[in-house]
Structure formats: C-alpha cells, structure tokens
Amino acid sequence: MKIIRGGIALMLLAAITLASCGGAKSSTPIATTTDACIGATSKWALWSGGTCLRGANVWQTVNIPSFYGGTLGTGLYGPPFSQPDFDALAATGANVVNLSHPGIFSEIPDSTGNYVLNNAALANLNALLGMVKKANMFAVITFRTGPGRNEEDIVPQAGLTPLNSVWSNTTAQNAWVAMWQYAANLYKNEPVVVGYDLMNEPHPNAQAVTPVPTSTPSQFYPQYANAPYDWNPLAKKISDAIRQVDTTTPILIGGMDWSGAAWLNSLTSNGDSKTVYMVHQYEPQASYTHQPTTSTNTYGTTASSCGLTPCSYTRNDLLTQFHFISSFKTARNTPAGVNEFGVMRYQPGAAQYLTDEMDIMESIGVNYSIWDWETTDLAFATVGLAYDHFNYRKGIDPNNHVDVPLNANVLTTVLQKYFQKNTVRPSNRSF
C-alpha cells in the first residue's frame, strides 16, 4: 500500500488503479471451497485447506525521533505495542497477526562492506512474537526492510531518503538471502510462526524506468527478466536458502508493484511445494479506499453507477479484482492469500465494502489479514498526530480519534462477524 506516514499526513501515490470509475466490470462467479481447518494437522494445511487464518497486520518501523516527534515512542522501533493490544485483537476472534516488521539484518553495510545481524531488531521481533503467542494467535513474519532497503522505499516521506539499492546491488540481495536463512533457522521450531513473507511490497518496476516506463508486466519483463530488478530470481534464492534449514514452514511471496493483483500472474514458481502467493488488495484505491475525505465516491449495494460523477462501487467491482486471485489459484493449482486489504474507515459505505471483501475471500478460500491493528499507545493515539485512517476501532467519523464501543461501531462489528469464524489456534494445534 503506497502511503505516507508522518503524523496524520497521508498521500496516495497509486501506481495503477485497476477498477477506476468507468473501468471494466465483472460478474464472474467465484467458486467456493470447503473449510478443512478443523482437521488441519500442519502449518501448510492452514494455507491449503480453505480460509483458516483471519486476522490483522501490526506495523512497526525504525523510530526517528527528530522526524516522528515522539509519536512512535522512545524505543528504537515503534509505535510501541503491549500485551493488551494483542489480547484485544484476539478477543475479536482473530487468530493470526501479520508482523510487518523491519528486517533483522542491517540496511547499510558496516565498515567492512558486510550487512550484519541487527540484534536490536531481532530482540524487538522476538518481543512481539512473545505477545502474539501469549494471546493465543499465530504469526506471519514479514520483513519490510533489510539490506539495501529502508521504510522510505515503501512509503516515501518528505524529509527522509529512500534506500532501494537492493535492486542494483547483488551483495545486498545475497544479504537478504542470508537474513532469511538465519531467521528460518531461528524460528523453524516455533509453533506459532506459520509463514515467512519474504518482502513487503517489492516494487523494483518503479525503479526500473529506463529506457521506458515499466508500469505493467508487459513493459517490464522484455527489458528486465532475470536481471537484478526482477524479483522472481531473488525470491527463489531466498526460498532455496530457507528450505536448506526449514522444510516445513510455508513461504509467502507477494508480486511486484506493491503486490497488486494485476502482477500476481507475473510471479514464477519458486519450485517449492509449500509456497503461498500473496496479494495486497486495496482496489479501487485512488478513487475509493484512499480517496480524500472531501471526495464523494461511495460503495453500496445498488447497481454500480461508475462512469458518472460521483461514482458508486459495488461487489461486482471487487469481483473484478478477486478474479485475478481465483483464476491464479485454479491455473497454478496453488494456494493464494491476501495479507493486506482494507479501506480508510471514513469512506462512505466502508462497512459494506469490508463485508463484501471478506465474504468474497471466504468464498475463494484464502487466508487474509486486514490493514491494520493499531496500538493503544497514548502518544501514537494523540489527536492530530495519530495515524488512524485504518484504525477501525475509531469508527467511521474522520474527526473522532478515540475508540468507539464495539456495540456502536459498524466496522468492528464486521471484523468480529468474520474473525469469529476461526476454529484454529495454537492452543488446539500441535505442529
């Protein structure tokens, strides 16, 4: 999700909008799958037997006090989370947390030119995993950053410099391979860790702009296939390195262009039988889920009127997006998942949008994690400084910055409806 975090500022720089007003519609039916979660006896079965994992993302980044002004707390990483934050998520019915976390190797090389283990990042990740475990939920580890890549490459922010040399520096790429092998060896016997998500929203196509722009797969691959800018070879190298030390934990791979659905088919197989291919689904992004509060596009249950102004999106527009996923699953005979999705909480019709999106994901049998579950840390939640556009606990009023009681909140009511379908937890499984 291309956004800018910096206090309450948020800017959308959508690379593509697949279902913009007046775009193509689809009413293609999506086949249902049987939920086999109750009988799941392995981590892989949680991904290959229907929708078994429903939960939320937790986001952390390197804390730069001079930039974030204390809103991310006083630690090296923020915003800070506490055990009650995870307990509250579990109480909604969620059974998985996607830990969207900085990598555990350094972003820049040391004086000898090597990328090395970042003990502080590792300790922070372990602390979060401990809280997830205590809350009786599973965890997916997603590395947002690492050798040759920083947070600003994902979410550019004025005043901070993006680092994306991983796409031109083979030493940095090799360090990503080493970082994941180290992590897999460390967590291979941890029963709550049910997935390794190799890189959050890779988008080397955004850097590979010469000699011509490469905003689509058909523009990108004739020039860059198997080059350092191509994510597929690096993803395979990481996968192979993981499998040298861990043969059972599922590997999760999102496509390029911030893991948008339109690039899903451009992912090549890594040759591993326990890999899940992932999507981040926010469409229609620019014209609905991330539109400014002054915009008038809506989501509802009546016939779509896109092509007019204002525009009204419906379930058919979502089916267009999820057709990418369902057709991919069928053609490749492989599981897929959605490890980010959501809508700014104040968009007109947000509750119906979430309802339809989660209902469709259930129908095609994919696991999913919403963006995102926010900390209750007071500094981060301060009015005027909070990043709470996706904090569903605060309801549909953009001017409200405190939690709304669950029985009066249409958004958390939707989350509970679907999260409470979960039947599998660490306490009733032994992997």
N, C-alpha and C positions, 0 to 999 in steps of 0.2 A: 504494500500500500504506500504510494508516494505521498507522504505528508510531511509537514514541517512541524516539529515540536520545539517550542521555545516559549515557555509560559503558556498563554492561551492562544498564541498565534498559530494558525494552521493554513497552509497553502497547498492546494492540489495541483500537481503537475502531471496530469494523466498522460501516459504515453499513447494510449489508444482508448477509445470508447466504442465498445462493440455494439451496444444497444442504445445508441443515442436517439433523440427524438426523430421520428420518421424512418428509423432503421428497420431492418428486416425482422419479421415476427416468425415464431414457430409454435405450432400446437402439437408437435410430435409427442406422442405418449411415451412416457418413460416406464420401463418395466420395473416391477417391484422385485425385491429379493427377500428370502426368508431369513429372519433373525436367528442365527445359530449361536448367539453369545452365551446362552445358559450352559451349553456344553463345551465352551472353549477351554482347552487344556494347554494352550501355548500362547505366547505373545503374538505369534503370527496369526493364530486363529482369531484374535481380536480385530485384525485388519482384513481378513479374507472371508469372514462369515456373516457379513451384513453390518449394520450400524451398531457397534458395541461400545464406542467411546464418544462421549458427548461432553464438551467442556469449554474452556476458555484459555486465551493467551494471557500470560503475565510478561510484561515488558520491562527490561532494565538496560541501562546504558552506563558508560563511563561518566562519572559525575565531574563536571567542570564548574565549580562554584562561581567563578567570575562570569560565566555565561548564564547558568541556570538560576543564579541568585538565591540559592538555598532551597529551592523547591524540590530538589532531588535528595534532600537530607544532607548529612555531614559525612557519610561514608564514601568509599572510593567508587561505589556503584549505587545507582538509585533509579527510581524512587525506592525508598525502603519498604519492605513488606514484613508483616508479623504473622504469627500463627493464627490469630483471629481472622485475618484476611482469607487464608486458605480454608479455615473451618467454615466461614460464611459461604464460600463458593461450593464446598461440599454439601452444605445444608440445602442448596438449591436443587441438588440432585446430580451435579456434575461429577464425573468420575475420572477426568483427565485434565491435566494442566500442560499447555504447551509453553515451556520455559524459553521465551525468546530472549536470549542471553548473550553477552559478549563472549567471544571465543577465549579459550584458556591458554593460547599462545600469544605472544606479543604482536602488536600491529606493525611495529617497525623493528628492524634488526638491531642487535646490540653492536658493540664496537668491533666485534669480530665478523660481523655480517650475517650472524645467525638469528633466527627467530626462536625465542626460548619460552619455556613454560612460565606462565604468569600465575604465581602462587596465590595472589590476591583474588584473581578472577575465579580460580579453582575453588578457593575457600568459600567465596560468595555463592557459587553454583551449588556446592555441597550443602550450604545452609538452606537454600531454597528447596533442594530435594528433600532435606530432612523435614521441612514443614509440610511439603506435599505428602510425604509418607505418613506423617503423624495425622494428617487429615483424611487418610484412607483413600487417596486418589493415586492414579497412575501419572507418569510424567513422560513427555516427549522433550528431548533436548534439542533445541535449535540454536545453532551458532549464527549470530547476526554479523559478527566481526571476527577478525583474525589477521594473520599475516597479510600485509598489503591491503587491508580493507578496514575502514572505520565506520562508525554510525552515520557520519555525514554523507557517505556514499549512498546509503539507503534513503535517508531523509535530509536532503540538503538544507542547511540553515545559514542565514546571513551571519557572517562573522566567524564561521568555522570552515575549515578547508577540507573538502572531501579527499579521501585516500582510496584509490582504486587500482593501485599498481599490481594487484594480484592478477589482472588480466593481461599484463605485459611482462611479468617477472616470473620466470619459471622457478626461481628459488622460493618465492612466496607461495607459489602453487604447491611445491613439494612440501613446504611447511604446513600447509592446510592438510595434506595427506598425513603428515606425521602427527599433527594435532588430533585428528580424528582417530588415528590408530591408538594414540595414548589414551584418549577418552574412552574408546571402546574397551580397551584392556582394563580400564579402571571400573567401568560400570557393567561389564558383561554379566556379572552375577548379581546385579541389583534387581530384585523382582519388580520394583515399581517403574523402572525405566523400560518403556515399551516401544521406543522409537528413537532413531538418530536422524534428525532432519539436517541434512548436510550444510545447507547455506540458506539463510533467509533472503528471499527475493533476489536471486542473481539477475543482473541485467547488463552484461557486457555489451549487448547490442546497442545500448545507449552511449557507450564509449567508442564503439567501432563505427565511426561516422564518415570515414573516408575510404574510397573516393566518393561514395554516395551514401545518403542516409540509409539506415538499416532498421527501420521500424517494424518490418514484417519478416517472417521467416524466409519468404521467397527472395527478399532483398539481402538478407544476412548470409545465408548458407553458401551461395555461389562464391562469395568472397572469403568467408572465414571458417568454413567447415574444417575441423581438426586443427585449427590454429589456436594459439593461446586464448583468443577471445571466445572460443567455443566452449561452453560449459560442459557439454557431454563428455569429452575425454577426461576432464578433471574430475567430474562426478564418478566416472568409472574407476579412476585411480584411487579415489578416496574409498569407494566401495570395496575394491580389492584389498586395500590395506586393512579395512575394518574386518573383513572376513578372515584375514590371517590370524586374528586374535579372538574374534567373536563370530560364531557361525549361526547364531540364533536370533539376536535382536533385530527386528525389522529396520531396514534402511528407508528413509523417506527422501524423495528428490522432487523439488519443485522446478518448473521450467524457467526459461529466461523471460525477460520483460516483466520483472517483478512477479513471476509465477502466475501470470494471467492465463486464463483458459485457452486463449487463442494460440498460445505457444505450446500447449500440452502435447500435441501430436509431434512436435519437433524434438521431444525427448527420445533419445535412443535407449534401447535396453542396455543395462549395465551387466547383463548376463547372470544376475543374482536372482535366485528363486524366492527370496523373501524381501523384495523391494516394493514399496508403495509409491505411486507417482501422485504428486500433490498439486493443488491449485489454491490460489488466493482469489476469492470471488467477492468483488465489490460492485460489479456492474449492475445497472448503468451508473458508473461512478461520477463522471464530471457533471452529468445532467440530473442526477438524483441523490445517490447516497452521500456525496460530498459537496452538494451544492450549498452556496452561502445561505444564511438564514433569510435573506431578502428575496430569494428565488421562490418560484411558485409551482414548480413541477411536483407532482404528487404520486402516490401509489395507492391503488384501491382495488376493488373487486368488480367494478363496472368495466364495460368494454373500453379497450385502450383507445385513447384519442391522440396518440403520438403522431406528429406531423402537424399538429396545431400548437398554438401557444396560449395558455400553458399546456404542458404535456402531462398525461396521466398514464403511468406504467401499471402493468398488471402481471399476473402469474405467467402469461404467455411470454413476456419479455424475459423472465427468469428462465423459463424452459429453454429459450434460445441459448442461454449461457450453459446451462447444465447438460444440454445435448452434447457439448464438447466432451464432457466428462463421461456420460453414459456410453457414448459411441466409442470413446477411447477404451473403456473397460471391456466392451464387447469385442472390439477389434484385436486388442492385445491379450485378452483373457488374463487380465491382471487387476489387482485392486487399485483403487484410487482414493484420494481423500481431499478434504478441504480444511486446511489447518489455519486459515484466516477467512473470515467473512464478517459482514456487519454493515451498519448504516448509522450515520450520525443520529443521535437519539431524538433530535427535534424535527427531523424531516417529516412532512405530512404523510401519514399512513405508515410510519415506521414499524408499528406493531404488526400490521398485516404483512408488510414486506418480510419481516423476520419469520412470521408464521409460515408464509408460503415457501421461503427459502429452506427452512428447516424441514418442512413437510416433504419437499422435493428431495432433499438429501436423504431423508429416511427412505423414500421410495426407491432410490437407486442404490441404497445400501452402502453409503460411505460414512466414515467417521468424520467428525467436524469439531472445530474449536473456534468460538466466536472471538472477535477482537472488540474489546479486551476486558479483563477483570482488573479494576483499579485498586490500588492501595487505599486504606483509610487514613494514611499518614496526614496529620493536620497541615503541615507545611505544603504538601502537594495538593491538598484539597482546598486551599485558601481561595476565596472568591477573587477573580481577576488574574490568578496565577495558575489555576488548575487546568490541566489537560483533561477535560471531562466530556469531550464531544462523543466519546463512545462509552461513557460510564452510565450504563443502563439503570443503575440504582438511583440515579438522579432524575429519572423520568423524562417527559417529553418537553418540558419547558426549558428553553435555552438559557433563561435568566436564573434558573434555580441551580444552586451548587451544593445542595445538601441531599442526603439520601431520602427518598420517598418511601414511606411504609409499603411493604410488599403488597398488602391487600389493596393499595390505592395506586399501584404502578402497573400500567398495562404492559410495559416492556419486560419487567422481571416476571410477570405472570406468564408471558410466552416462554421465557427461558425455563422456568420451572416445569411448564407443561411437557417440554421435550426432554429436559435433563432427567426428569423423574422416570423416564423410560429405562434408564440404566439399570442393569441387573448385575454387572460385574464390577468388583472392587478388589483391591489387594487382599482384603481380609477374607474373601471367599475363593481365592485362587492361590495355587502354589506352582509357580513356573520355575 
